Amino acid sequence: MKKIALFFPHLGYTQGLNFAVGFLLISGFEDQECFALLVKMLTHDRILAIGLYEDNFPLVTFYCEVFWNLLEKKVPAVHKVLKKSYISDDLWLFQWFISLYLYNFPLEFVKKVWDFIICKKEMAVVLIALGIIKSLKKEILEVDFQDEIDFLDFVNQFKNIEFVKKYLNLKKIFTYANSITRADL
C-alpha cells in the first residue's frame, strides 16, 4: 500500500484498494508482482481503475450511473423494484465497485470475475454487476424489500459461497456481460 501511495501521491490511502492488494498477495503474487499488476490495472486504458480511488470517486460515480441506465433498459422490472425501495448505492453497489467485488463475494467467485475484468472488455466491472442482478431477477422480484435493511440482508448472502453457487452462474453472467455492446452503453 505504501508503494502505491508513493507511486500515486494524489491517491494516498483509499479504502477499497487494500482489498485489491490483499487479494493479490493471498493469490500468491510477490510484492513486486502485486505492485506491477496494480499499477497496470490502475492505469490501463481499458480498465483505468485509478478512478475508483481518486477524490470523490469519479469512476465509481460514473459506473453507478451506467449501471442504473443499463438496468433500466435491460431489466426494467428489477430497476423499478430497486429504485422504489430507495436503496442507496453507497450500501452495496459502491462497495462492489470500489473493492472490485472483494468485499461482498467469496474469493472463489471473485478470482473468475477478476479474470473477466482484466482480460475481456471495457466496462466489465459494471457489466458484471448487471449480470449478477439479472441472474437474481426472480429472487429480487419475489422479495418485498420494505427498507434498506431487507435489501442488505439479501445482498449479504452473496458472501456465502453456497448462495453464490446456487444462484450466480458465472458462465451466464459472463455471457450476458459479453452481450452488452458499446451501443447499449
C-alpha positions in Angstrom: 0.0 0.0 0.0 2.8 2.3 0.8 4.4 1.8 -2.7 1.1 2.5 -4.3 0.6 5.7 -2.2 4.1 6.9 -3.2 3.7 6.0 -6.9 0.3 7.7 -7.0 0.6 10.5 -4.4 -2.7 12.0 -5.2 -4.4 8.8 -4.0 -2.9 8.4 -0.6 -4.6 5.7 1.3 -8.0 4.7 -0.1 -10.5 2.3 1.3 -11.0 -0.4 -1.2 -7.6 -0.5 -2.6 -6.5 -2.6 0.4 -8.8 -5.3 -0.8 -7.1 -5.5 -4.1 -3.6 -5.6 -2.5 -4.7 -8.3 -0.1 -6.3 -10.3 -2.8 -3.2 -10.3 -5.0 -1.0 -11.2 -2.1 -3.1 -14.2 -0.9 -3.4 -15.2 -4.6 0.4 -15.9 -4.5 1.8 -12.7 -6.1 5.1 -11.4 -4.6 5.2 -7.8 -3.5 6.9 -6.6 -6.7 4.4 -8.5 -8.9 1.5 -7.3 -6.9 2.7 -3.7 -7.3 3.2 -4.1 -11.1 -0.2 -5.6 -11.6 -1.9 -2.9 -9.5 -0.2 -0.2 -11.4 -1.3 -1.8 -14.7 -4.9 -2.2 -13.5 -4.9 1.4 -12.2 -3.5 2.9 -15.5 -4.5 0.5 -18.3 -6.7 2.5 -20.7 -9.4 -0.3 -20.8 -9.6 -0.6 -17.0 -8.5 2.7 -15.6 -9.2 1.5 -12.1 -7.4 4.6 -10.7 -10.7 6.5 -11.0 -12.2 4.2 -8.4 -9.8 5.6 -5.8 -9.4 9.3 -6.7 -11.0 12.0 -4.6 -14.8 11.9 -4.9 -14.6 8.5 -6.6 -15.3 9.7 -10.2 -15.2 6.3 -11.8 -17.5 4.8 -9.1 -20.0 7.6 -9.7 -19.8 7.0 -13.4 -20.1 3.2 -13.1 -23.2 3.6 -10.9 -24.8 5.9 -13.5 -24.0 3.5 -16.3 -25.3 0.5 -14.2 -28.7 2.2 -13.5 -29.1 3.3 -17.1 -28.4 -0.2 -18.3 -30.5 -1.9 -15.7 -33.5 0.4 -16.7 -33.0 -0.6 -20.4 -32.2 -4.3 -19.9 -34.1 -5.4 -16.7 -36.7 -2.7 -16.2 -38.8 -4.7 -13.6 -35.8 -5.0 -11.3 -34.8 -1.4 -11.9 -38.3 -0.4 -10.8 -38.2 -2.5 -7.6 -34.8 -1.3 -6.6 -35.5 2.3 -7.3 -38.8 2.1 -5.5 -37.0 0.8 -2.4 -34.7 3.8 -2.2 -31.7 1.7 -1.6 -28.6 3.9 -1.6 -25.7 2.9 -3.9 -23.4 3.5 -1.0 -24.7 0.5 0.8 -24.0 -2.1 -1.9 -23.1 -1.0 -5.5 -20.4 1.4 -4.3 -18.9 -1.4 -2.3 -18.9 -3.8 -5.2 -17.1 -1.3 -7.5 -14.6 0.2 -5.1 -13.5 -3.3 -3.8 -13.8 -4.9 -7.3 -16.3 -7.3 -5.7 -13.8 -8.5 -3.0 -15.8 -7.1 -0.1 -19.1 -8.8 -0.9 -18.3 -12.1 -2.6 -16.3 -15.2 -1.9 -12.8 -15.3 -3.3 -13.5 -18.3 -5.5 -16.1 -16.2 -7.3 -14.0 -13.1 -7.4 -11.0 -14.8 -8.9 -13.1 -15.6 -12.0 -14.6 -12.1 -12.0 -11.2 -10.5 -12.0 -10.1 -12.7 -14.9 -13.1 -11.4 -16.8 -12.4 -7.8 -15.8 -8.7 -7.9 -16.7 -9.0 -10.0 -19.9 -12.3 -9.2 -21.6 -13.7 -5.8 -22.2 -14.1 -2.2 -21.1 -16.8 -1.5 -18.6 -16.5 -5.1 -17.4 -16.8 -4.0 -13.8 -20.3 -2.6 -14.5 -21.3 -5.4 -16.8 -20.6 -8.0 -14.1 -22.9 -6.1 -11.6 -25.6 -6.0 -14.3 -25.1 -9.8 -14.9 -25.4 -10.5 -11.2 -28.6 -8.5 -10.7 -30.1 -10.1 -13.9 -29.2 -13.5 -12.6 -31.1 -12.7 -9.4 -34.1 -11.2 -11.2 -36.6 -13.8 -10.0 -35.4 -13.6 -6.4 -35.4 -9.8 -6.4 -38.9 -9.6 -7.8 -40.1 -12.2 -5.2 -38.7 -10.4 -2.2 -40.6 -7.5 -0.7 -37.9 -5.0 0.3 -39.6 -3.0 3.0 -36.5 -1.0 3.7 -32.7 -0.9 3.1 -32.2 -3.5 5.9 -34.2 -6.1 3.9 -32.1 -5.4 0.8 -28.9 -5.5 2.8 -29.8 -8.8 4.3 -30.4 -10.1 0.8 -27.1 -8.7 -0.5 -25.1 -10.0 2.5 -26.0 -13.6 1.3 -23.6 -13.0 -1.6 -20.7 -13.6 0.8 -21.9 -17.2 1.3 -20.3 -19.5 -1.3 -23.3 -21.8 -1.2 -25.6 -19.0 -2.1 -23.3 -17.9 -4.9 -23.0 -21.4 -6.3 -26.8 -21.8 -6.2 -27.9 -18.5 -7.7 -24.9 -17.0 -9.5 -23.9 -18.9 -12.6 -20.7 -17.2 -13.8 -21.0 -18.6 -17.3 -24.4 -17.0 -17.7 -23.1 -13.7 -16.1 -20.2 -13.6 -18.4 -22.3 -14.5 -21.5 -24.7 -11.7 -20.5 -21.9 -9.2 -19.9 -20.4 -10.1 -23.3 -23.8 -9.5 -25.0 -23.8 -5.8 -24.0 -22.4 -3.7 -26.8 -21.0 -0.3 -26.9 -24.2 0.9 -28.4 -26.0 -0.3 -25.3 -23.8 1.9 -23.1 
